Amino acid sequence: MTYAPLILVCDHRGDGLGETLRPLTAVGFRIEDSGTLGQTRLRLRALHPDVVLLDPLAPGGALELEQLADAGLRAPVLLVAEPRDPLPALGATRVLAETPCDVIYRDAPLEEYLMRIERLRGLARGLRELDEMRFQAVHDDHTELLRPAPFQTRLREHFSAAGRHRFEMALVLLDLDHFGRINKDFDHTVGDAVIRRVGRVIRQFLRAEDVGGRLGGDEFALVLPYTRKVDAARVVNRIRDQIAGLTGPGEGGEELVISASIGFETYDGSDLESVEILRRHAEVALRRAKLLGGNRGLYFRSLEEPLDSGADQERA
């Protein structure tokens, strides 16, 4: 069944604009009407229109556009204006800086309405495609976590901010145990499926301010700003348990054993000299977790004799 784009006609003046545009249903559009600002706000949330056509009650429409933007307006907007009235164009440009918008005169023929609606849909489609390209450029295809370079950039930003404002943060490094066996014993698609499942586990633990990345292969990392060591330890243990809980039948029915080794280090804004030391410490804790058999998380400062710790401090 062919998708019919939805036009939400916001006839706040009550001049029957919806009926004027009803013939557009003959060329594949759906038309929904709203007669008041309150009704429009509700319908924006419920209908998610492809295009909003606003005939404002207030001169210029800026106040109504601001209200709709606050209500979550994301669709392109075609604003109806009086001939030779510059206010709508100025208001729309100011309020909808990141949303495609256009202005049409009230007495324009139906063909012009159609042309401008199609143009707005094309602009919105182009912006969506651009956003997708930007997302794909910095996010891993399998997990939607950050790629290594963008992750390292965000890590440096958070480390610098923690140093300036003296807040605590944690860096968590994670490596799947015996992942090579999965790739050896099964088709590579099984390994890809495991990576996707682990990525979902990690994403579900991310708060808005957290950063998750896939560093390569079966290696993952998280930056947890505003996080004390005890809270970081809780997150690490929960992630470890959730990953171990993936053990069992895979997507193709294969019997899989999945677990992870995790190492983490914290920074209070003053107790480490550089982000490189923070990362090396987390790597040391990760290696120790591996050597102890995996399926565990270790805090660098809890290690009695951290492997390579002397060399780390020497390099620092």
N, C-alpha and C positions, 0 to 999 in steps of 0.2 A: 504494500500500500504506500503510495507516494505521500511524503510529508507535506502538509499544508502550513506554510509560515503564518504565524499569528500576529495580527496587528491589534494592539490595544488602543482604541480611539478614546481619548480623554476629553470628552466634550464638556468642559467645565463652564462654558458660556451658555450651553443649552440651545445651540443653534441647529441641532440636527445633523452634525457632521458625520455621525455614524451612518445615517441613512444615505448621505451623499456618497460615501465610500463603499456602500454595500455592493455595487456592481463589481468590485474587485474580487468578490468571491467567485466570479465566473472565470477568473484567470488563476485560480488556485490558492487564494488567500483565505484565511479565517478572520473574521471580524468579531471583536468583543468590545462592548461599550462600558464606559464608566462616566457618571455624571457629576461626581463631586471629588474633591481632593482626598477625602477619607476613603471613599470607595476605590479610588485609583491606587492608593497605598496598599489596600488589601488585595487588590487584583494583581498588582505587581508581584507580590509574594506568592500568590496562589497559581498564577498562570505562566510566569516567566516568558513574556512575549518576545517575539523576534524584533519588533519595531514598536515604539511608542509614538503615537501621534497626539500632540497636546495642543488643544485650543484653550489657552489660559483665560481665566476670569480676570486676574489682575493684569494691569498694563505691563507688557514686556515679558511676563511669565517667569521672571527670575526667582521670585519668592516660591512659586509652586515647584519649580525645578529643584530648588534647594531642599524642599520638603521631600520630593521624590528621591533625590540623591540620598538623603538620610534614611529613606525606607529601603535602600538597596537597589536603586535603579542601575541596571547594567546594560540594558538594551539601547540601541541607537535611537535618537529622538528627532522627530520631524515636528518643528514648532510652527504653528499657524500664526500669521501676523497680518496686520493691516498694511496695505500698500504704502510704501515710502516711510515705514516706521522702523528706525534702526534699533530700537530697544531690544526686541527679541534676539536678534543676532548677537548683540553685545552681551546680553544676559546669559544666553546659552553657552557662548564661548567661555565666559568666566566661570560658570557653575559646572559645566561638563567638560573640563579640561582634558579628561582621558577617555571620553565617550564620544563616538561619532555623532554629530548633530548637523542639522540643516534647517533652513527657514523657508517656508512657502507662503505666498500670499493667499488670503482667504478665498479670493475669487478665481484661483487658478483652475484650469480644466483638469478633469480626472486623469488625463494622460500624463500631465506633469506630476500629479501626486504619485502615480505609479512609477514614473521615471526616478523621482527622488527617493521613494521607498526602496527601489531596487539598488540605487546607488549606495544608500546607507547600509543595506544588507551586505553589499560587496565590501564596503569599508570595514564593517564589523568582522566579516569572514577573514579579511586580510590581517586584521589585528590579532584575531585568535590564532591564525597560522604562525604569525610572528612570535606570539607568546609561547606556542608549542615548540618552535625552533629554539627559542632562548632556554626553555626548560630542558629540552633534550641535550643542549650543548653543555649543561653543567650537572645533569643528573644521569646516573647510571640507568641503562635500559632495563635491567632485570629487577632492580630494587627500588628505583626512584629516589635513592639516596644520592648525596653529592659525589661527584667524581673526585679523584685525589687532589688535583690542583685547587678547585674551588673549596674543598674541605680545608686544605691547609691555609688558604686565605682567611676563612672564617675563624679557624683556630687562632691564628695570629691576631685577628681583630679582638677576639674575646680575651686573649691573654693580655693584650695592651690595655683594654678597658678595665680588666680586673686590677692591673697595676696602678692605673690612674685613680680608681675609685675604691680600691682596697676591699673588693668583694671576693668571696671564695668561688672556685670553679674546680671542675674535675675533667680529666681526659681519660677516656676508657678505650682500650684497644682489645679487639676480639678476633680470635682465629678459630676456625672450626677444627675439631680433632679428627684426624685420619680421613680428611676429605678426599685425599688422593685415592683411597680405596673405593670410594663411591664412583669416581670417574673411571677407575680401572675395572670394577666389577660390573658396571652398568653402562648403558648408553649415555653419552654426554648430556642428553636432554634431561636425564634424571638429576645429574649434578646441577643443571640450570634451575630445575624445579626446586631443589633444596635451597639454592641461593635465594630464589624468590620468596620462599617461606621464611627464611631467616630474616630477609629484608622486611617482611611484614611484621615480624616479631619486634624488630628494632624500632620501626616507625611507630608502633603502638605505644612505645614508652617515651616518645619524644614530646616534650612540651613545646609551646610556641617558640620559646627562646632557645631551645636545644638545637644542636646540629648533629646530623647523622651522615656518615659517609661510607662508601665502599672503596677501600684503598687498593683493591686488586684481588682477583681470585676469590679466596674465602676469607679475606681480611676485611674487617669492619672497624669503625671508630665512632665515638660519640663525644661531643663537647657538652658538658652540663654546667652552664653558668649558674651563679647564685646557689651553689650546692656545697654543703658541708661534707666532710669525709664519711660521716655516718650515713648520710642520705645517699651519697654515691654508692656506698657498700650495699645498701638496700636495693638500689636500682640494678647493680651488677648481679646480685644474687637472684633477683627476679628474672632478669634476662637469661641468666644461665639456666634456671629452672624451666623457663618457657621454651628455650631451644632444646633442652633435653626432652621436653614433652613432645617434640616433633618426631621422636623415635617411634617407629611403627611402619605401617604400609605407606608407601609413597603414592604419588598421583597415578602411577601405572600399576600399583599393587605390589611393588618391590618392598621387601622388608629392609628397612633402613635403621641404622644406629647413628643418631646425630647428637653431638654434644659440642661444647665450646670451651676453650681456655680464654680467660679474660684477665688482663692486667690493668690497673688504673693508678693514677697519681693525682694529687690535688695541689692547688696553688691558692694561697690566701692573699695574693696581691703584693707580697714582699719577700716570700721565703724561697723563691727560685730566681735565678738570674736571667733565664731566657726560656723561650718556648721550646727550644731544642732540648734543654735539660728536662723539661716537663715530659716531652715525648720519649726521650731515652729512658727515663725512669719507668714510664708506663710499659715500654718495650721490655725492660728487664723483668718487671713483674709478670708480663705475659709469658716470657720464656720460662720463668720458674714454674708457672702454672702448667705449662706444657711438660716440663721435666718431671713434675709430680704426678703425671698421669692424665692430665686434662680434666674436663668437666668441673672446673672450679674457677673462682675469681680471687685474685690476690691484690692487695694494696701494697705499693712499693715500700712504704715506710713501716709496714708490718713484717717485712722480711728480716730475719735475724742476721743473715749474711748475704745481702743482695749480690747476685752474680754481676760481675763487671762494674759494681758500684764505684770501686776505686778508680777504675779507668774512666768511668763517666765523669767523676769529679775532677780528674786530672785534665780531661779534655775541656771541661767547663772552665 
